[in-house]
Amino acid sequence: MIDNVRIQIIRRSSWIGIVGNGFLAVIKVVIGFLSGSIAVVADGIDSSVDIVTSLITLFTANIISEPPDIKHPWGHARAETIATKSLSFFIFFAGAQLFISTIRLLFEGGQRDLPGKWAVLAAGISIIGKIILALNKFNAGKKTNSSMLMADAKNMQNDIYISLSVLIGLGGTYYFSMPMIDRLTGLLISLWIMKSAFVLFMETNIELMDSVSDHSVYATVFKAATETPGVVNPHRARIRKLNNLYDIDLDIEVCSSITVLKAHKIAVQVEERIKIALPEIFDIMVHVEPEGNVESDEQFGLTPKDL
């Protein structure tokens, strides 16, 4: 996908998330307070955090669209991964705050009233709204292959389950006439939010550690190199991801008696074959060595036998 088109899709999806979550947050917090439902208020707080996450994706879209410069010769693509990591902290903080406030409400004394039935309407509106927002983020993330948008889509998907749990909790509260159920539901929601934040935090470690989640790409690279005429012993492959693109370094050996020009042409052919096998390429660096070359200080990268 052309970078400009990708950035526009990310921006549009972010604005939809900001407006949509803003509407849902106001509805749920206001109705939650008026109806006395802690669970609905908790759901509204979660939606308000989603406004922040969409603002982060919008801000990040502007950063990654910047061209390479003297401080960032590789470009600004890694900002998307950093933004995804930041989202996990915002989400966890919201869950922790909700957990603490709900625990306090569970242990404080006094008579607890049943939540008003307007809370059910707020939960129903939330479910419909979150389904629309989750589909928007998921489709945009799939089109752009954006880890940041896919992470936000998972967050929205979790929100659907949260709103469903609120609805079920309210139903149990009315059926058993026990306001405590509403508080317990709010507590479970807070734990779910924190768990989602932790999973999101861990997922971004792969890219920040210069690795890939799909190890089959190494086999694809070695296959493309091996099938190139004149290539011997492809080795020391190092592959990492920058957002949706692969950055590949590979060493190959060629006959030591051929000219530099011919060796260069072979390297170019390797690059072309890899790009056919893996279209989403950021950059490829093919290092050419004479056949049989041995360097004892080579420490990094994988060979076919490592797979």
C-alpha positions in Angstrom: 0.0 0.0 0.0 1.2 3.5 -0.8 2.4 5.3 2.4 0.2 8.3 1.8 -2.9 6.2 1.4 -2.0 4.2 4.5 -1.5 7.3 6.6 -4.9 8.7 5.4 -6.7 5.5 6.4 -5.0 5.6 9.9 -6.0 9.2 10.4 -9.6 8.6 9.3 -10.0 5.6 11.6 -8.5 7.6 14.5 -11.0 10.5 14.0 -13.9 8.0 13.9 -12.6 6.5 17.2 -12.3 9.9 18.8 -15.8 11.0 17.9 -17.5 7.7 18.5 -15.8 7.0 21.9 -16.5 10.6 23.0 -20.2 10.1 22.4 -20.3 6.7 24.2 -18.2 8.0 27.1 -20.6 10.9 27.8 -23.7 8.8 27.4 -22.4 6.1 29.8 -20.9 8.3 32.5 -23.9 10.6 32.7 -26.5 7.8 32.7 -24.3 5.7 35.0 -24.2 8.5 37.6 -27.9 9.3 37.3 -28.9 5.7 37.5 -26.4 4.8 40.3 -24.7 2.1 38.3 -21.0 1.8 39.1 -20.5 -0.8 36.3 -21.9 1.6 33.7 -19.7 4.4 35.0 -16.8 2.1 34.8 -17.6 1.3 31.2 -17.8 5.0 30.4 -14.4 5.6 31.9 -13.0 2.8 29.7 -14.5 4.6 26.7 -13.0 7.9 27.8 -9.6 6.1 27.8 -10.3 5.0 24.2 -10.5 8.7 23.2 -6.9 9.0 24.4 -5.8 5.9 22.5 -7.4 7.2 19.3 -5.7 10.6 19.8 -2.4 8.7 20.2 -3.0 6.9 16.9 -3.8 10.2 15.2 -0.7 11.9 16.5 1.4 8.9 15.6 0.1 8.9 12.0 1.5 12.4 11.6 4.9 11.3 12.9 5.3 8.2 10.7 4.4 10.3 7.7 7.6 12.3 8.1 10.5 11.5 5.7 13.9 10.3 7.0 16.2 12.9 8.4 19.7 13.2 9.9 18.4 12.1 13.4 16.2 9.3 12.0 17.9 7.9 8.8 15.6 4.8 9.0 12.5 7.0 9.0 9.9 7.3 11.7 8.1 4.0 11.3 9.1 2.7 14.8 7.0 5.5 16.3 4.0 3.3 15.6 5.3 0.5 17.8 6.2 3.0 20.6 2.7 4.3 20.4 1.2 0.8 20.7 3.4 0.3 23.8 2.1 3.6 25.2 -1.5 2.5 24.7 -1.0 -0.4 27.0 0.1 2.0 29.9 -3.0 4.1 29.4 -5.3 1.1 29.4 -3.7 -0.4 32.5 -3.8 2.8 34.4 -7.6 3.1 33.7 -8.1 -0.4 34.8 -6.1 0.0 38.0 -8.0 3.2 39.0 -11.3 1.5 38.4 -10.1 -1.5 40.5 -9.2 0.7 43.5 -12.4 2.7 43.4 -14.6 -0.4 43.1 -12.8 -2.1 46.0 -13.4 1.0 48.1 -17.1 0.9 47.2 -17.4 -2.8 48.0 -16.0 -2.4 51.6 -17.7 0.9 52.6 -20.8 0.7 54.7 -24.3 2.1 54.1 -27.4 1.1 52.2 -26.9 0.4 48.5 -29.7 1.2 46.2 -30.5 -0.8 43.0 -29.2 1.0 39.8 -31.8 2.7 37.7 -33.1 0.9 34.6 -31.7 3.6 32.3 -28.4 1.9 32.9 -29.6 -1.0 30.7 -30.2 1.4 27.9 -26.7 2.8 28.2 -25.2 -0.7 28.1 -27.2 -1.6 25.0 -26.1 1.6 23.2 -22.5 0.9 24.2 -22.6 -2.6 22.7 -23.9 -1.4 19.3 -21.5 1.5 19.3 -18.5 -0.6 20.2 -19.2 -3.2 17.5 -19.2 -0.4 14.9 -16.0 1.1 16.2 -14.3 -2.3 16.5 -15.1 -3.1 12.9 -13.8 0.2 11.8 -10.5 -0.2 13.6 -10.1 -3.9 12.5 -10.8 -3.1 8.8 -8.5 -0.2 8.8 -5.8 -2.2 10.6 -6.1 -5.0 8.2 -5.9 -2.7 5.1 -2.8 -1.0 6.4 -1.3 -3.9 8.2 -0.9 -1.6 11.2 0.0 -3.2 14.6 -1.1 0.0 16.2 -4.7 -0.1 14.7 -5.0 -3.8 15.2 -4.1 -3.3 18.9 -6.7 -0.6 19.2 -9.2 -2.9 17.4 -8.6 -5.6 20.0 -9.1 -3.0 22.7 -12.5 -2.1 21.1 -13.3 -5.8 20.9 -12.6 -6.2 24.6 -15.0 -3.2 25.2 -17.8 -5.2 23.6 -17.3 -8.0 26.1 -17.1 -5.4 28.9 -20.4 -3.8 27.9 -22.0 -7.3 27.6 -20.8 -8.1 31.1 -22.3 -4.8 32.3 -25.6 -5.8 30.8 -25.5 -9.3 32.3 -24.5 -7.8 35.6 -27.4 -5.4 35.6 -29.8 -8.2 34.7 -28.5 -10.2 37.7 -28.8 -7.1 39.9 -32.4 -6.7 39.1 -33.3 -10.4 39.1 -31.8 -11.0 42.5 -32.3 -7.5 43.9 -28.7 -7.4 45.0 -26.8 -4.1 44.2 -23.6 -5.9 45.2 -23.7 -7.7 41.8 -23.3 -4.4 40.0 -20.2 -3.6 42.1 -18.7 -7.1 41.5 -19.3 -6.6 37.8 -17.3 -3.4 37.9 -14.5 -5.2 39.7 -14.3 -7.9 37.0 -14.3 -5.2 34.3 -11.3 -3.6 35.9 -9.4 -6.9 36.0 -10.3 -7.5 32.3 -8.9 -4.0 31.3 -5.6 -4.6 33.1 -5.2 -8.0 31.6 -5.8 -6.6 28.1 -3.2 -3.9 28.8 -0.6 -6.5 29.8 -1.2 -8.6 26.7 -0.8 -5.5 24.5 2.4 -4.6 26.3 3.9 -8.0 25.7 3.0 -8.1 22.0 5.0 -5.0 21.2 8.2 -6.5 22.7 8.8 -8.6 19.6 9.2 -5.6 17.3 11.2 -3.5 19.8 13.6 -6.4 20.2 14.2 -6.5 16.4 12.4 -9.8 15.9 9.4 -11.2 14.0 6.5 -13.2 15.2 6.3 -15.2 12.0 9.5 -17.2 11.8 8.5 -18.7 8.5 9.8 -15.6 6.7 13.3 -16.8 7.3 12.5 -20.0 5.3 11.0 -17.8 2.6 14.1 -15.6 2.4 16.5 -18.6 2.3 14.4 -20.3 -0.4 14.4 -17.2 -2.6 18.2 -16.9 -2.3 18.9 -20.6 -2.9 16.8 -20.6 -6.1 18.9 -17.7 -7.5 21.5 -18.9 -10.0 25.0 -18.5 -8.7 24.1 -18.2 -5.0 25.9 -20.5 -2.5 25.3 -20.9 1.2 22.9 -18.1 2.1 23.4 -17.4 5.8 23.5 -14.8 8.6 19.9 -13.7 7.9 18.6 -11.0 10.2 15.0 -9.9 9.8 13.0 -7.4 11.8 9.8 -5.5 11.3 9.2 -1.7 11.0 5.5 -1.4 11.4 4.1 -3.4 8.5 7.3 -3.9 6.6 10.3 -6.3 6.8 13.9 -5.1 7.0 16.2 -7.9 5.8 19.9 -8.4 6.0 21.4 -11.5 4.3 24.9 -12.8 3.5 25.4 -15.0 0.4 28.4 -16.6 -1.2 29.3 -16.6 -4.9 32.1 -18.0 -7.0 35.3 -16.2 -6.1 36.5 -16.0 -9.7 33.6 -13.9 -11.0 33.7 -10.1 -11.5 32.4 -7.6 -9.0 29.8 -6.6 -11.5 28.5 -10.1 -11.9 28.4 -10.6 -8.1 26.4 -7.4 -7.8 23.9 -8.6 -10.4 23.4 -11.8 -8.5 22.8 -9.9 -5.3 20.2 -7.7 -7.1 18.5 -10.9 -8.3 18.3 -12.2 -4.8 16.7 -8.9 -3.7 14.1 -9.1 -6.5 13.2 -12.7 -5.7 12.8 -11.9 -2.0 10.5 -9.0 -2.9 8.4 -11.2 -5.0 8.1 -13.8 -2.1 7.6 -11.0 0.5 6.0 -7.9 -1.1 6.0 -5.9 2.2 9.6 -4.9 2.2 11.2 -1.9 3.9 14.7 -2.6 2.8 17.0 -5.5 1.8 20.8 -5.6 2.3 22.6 -8.5 0.6 26.2 -8.9 1.6 28.3 -10.9 -1.0 31.2 -13.1 0.1 33.5 -15.4 -1.9 32.5 -19.1 -1.8 34.0 -20.9 1.2 34.7 -17.7 3.1 34.8 -18.2 6.9 34.8 -15.4 9.5 35.1 -16.6 13.0 33.8 -13.4 14.6 30.3 -13.6 13.0 27.9 -13.8 15.9 24.5 -12.6 14.6 21.9 -14.0 12.3 20.3 -17.3 11.4 21.3 -20.0 8.9 18.9 -22.6 7.3 20.0 -25.2 9.8 18.8 -23.0 12.6 15.2 -23.3 11.4 
